[in-house]
C-alpha cells in the first residue's frame, strides 16, 4: 500500500508550496509526477518553476517539451507515468485510480475552498478504506508544516 500525505494549503498557495516539496523530493533522488486538473494548469506550473527562485533550477517538463521519459519532474493532466515516477503529487482536485502503484502520493488542496476541503475528506475516507497509510499536514501560523493526523 502507498503512503498518502495530505497537504492542507491555508497560508501559502500551491505556487509557493509545490517548488519547496519538489526541491526536497528531487534532492532525495525521487522521480516525480505532478498531476493537475488541466493541461493549461500543468503548463502554468511548469512556467512558474522556471522563475520561482532565480538561484535555483528544477529539471522538469510537460508534454509540450517532449522527452517525457527523461524528465525527473513531469507535469501533466493525464493519468500517465511516462517518467516512471515513484512520487505522485495530485493538485487542483486531480484524482487517479492507480495511486497504489506509487510508494508515495501527496495530495495538495486549497484549504480556503470549502469544496476542495470536502473533496479531500472524501478521498481520505476512500484511501483509508483501501488500506493506504495516511498522513495529514496543515500549515502553522509560522508557515511550517505540522503533522495533525495519521492513519495506519
C-alpha positions, 0 to 999 in steps of 0.5 A: 500500500502507498503512503498518502500525505495530505497537504492542507494549503491555508497560508501559502498557495500551491505556487509557493508550496509545490517548488519547496516539496519538489526541491526536497523530493528531487534532492532525495533522488525521487522521480516525480509526477505532478498531476493537475486538473488541466493541461493549461494548469500543468503548463502554468506550473511548469512556467512558474518553476522556471522563475520561482527562485532565480538561484535555483533550477528544477529539471522538469517538463510537460508534454509540450517539451517532449522527452517525457521519459527523461524528465525527473519532474513531469507535469501533466493532466493525464493519468500517465507515468511516462517518467516512471515516477515513484512520487505522485503529487495530485493538485487542483482536485486531480484524482487517479485510480492507480495511486497504489502503484506509487510508494508515495502520493501527496495530495495538495488542496486549497484549504480556503475552498470549502469544496476542495476541503470536502473533496479531500475528506472524501478521498481520505475516507476512500484511501483509508478504506483501501488500506493506504497509510495516511498522513495529514499536514496543515500549515502553522501560523509560522508557515511550517508544516505540522503533522495533525493526523495519521492513519495506519 
